[in-house]
């Protein structure tokens, strides 16, 4: 599926460059040789950096799940959108033209200073087995730098003192008390 998206990505690279947004191509498969990768990219004239993420360190950091998953990240390293480029290709389907342009819609919203209407989708493609191959040490995550931003963007609108949610999530202690519940509802897709 990812190979079918190469022409789309080449066109997208030009559009992004016009807005000063860089594109980075990532291949998480150590088994692919540099020659195979060059052959796949040949004819598409990418100027974008190509990362052969053999140890999957970048894929792990992003939490990438499939080979076609895209990540739109702002200059503050906040995730704006993750998921499918569009709905044109999948594991067992291909349509002539995409009906929904998830990434383009997210980019339009982002460039207009808005949050995307759809901030995440499932992306078709080969699953990336991140398993337990973690080669780096523990991830350096802090509440104030990493967690609070996610909560502000996804939870605190309702989960604040006097809000419509049953409990607040606007400080570290409240989040710590409810960590297991938060993990479960996020995993189930109940929230946000």
Residue, then its C-alpha position, 0 to 999 in steps of 0.5 A: x500500500x505504501x508503494x502505491x502512495x509514492x506518487x501522492x507523496x511526491x505531489x504532496x511534497x511540492x505542496x508542503x514545500x510551498x508552505x515551508x513544511x518539510x516532508x520526511x520519509x521513513x522506512x521501518x524495515x531493516x530487511x530492505x536494502x538500500x538498493x531496494x529502497x532506491x528502486x522504490x523511490x526512483x522516478x518520484x524525484x523526492x527532495x525529502x530526507x529518507x530515513x531508513x529506521x532500521x532500529x525502529x527508534x523513530x517509529x517507536x518514538x512516534x508510536x507508528x502502527x502501519x507503513x502508510x501512517x502519516x504524522x503532522x507535527x507542528x514546530x513545537x513538536x505537538x502532534x496535529x494529525x496522525x493517520x491515513x493520507x486519504x481513503x484511496x488505497x488499502x490492503x484489499x481495495x483501491x479506488x480511482x480517486x480518494x473520496x476523503x482527503x484526511x491529511x490535506x484537510x488536516x493541513x488546511x485546518x492547521x495552516x488556517x490556525x485551526x485544529x483539524x476536524x479529524x485529528x486521527x484515523x486508522x491508516x491501512x498498510x503493513x503493520x509495523x512490529x515494534x514488539x519489545x525491540x526497544x533499543x533506546x533507554x527509557x523514554x524521557x516523558x515529563x508531565x508538564x512538557x508532554x502529558x499536560x499538553x495532550x490533556x489540554x488538547x483532548x480532555x480538560x475542556x470537559x474534565x475540569x473543576x465544575x466541568x461536565x465530566x465526572x472528575x477533573x484532569x487539570x493537575x498532576x495529582x488528579x491524573x496520577x489518581x486516574x492513570x489506569x482509568x485514562x489508559x483503559x478508556x483511551x485504549x478502548x477508544x471511549x475517550x477522547 
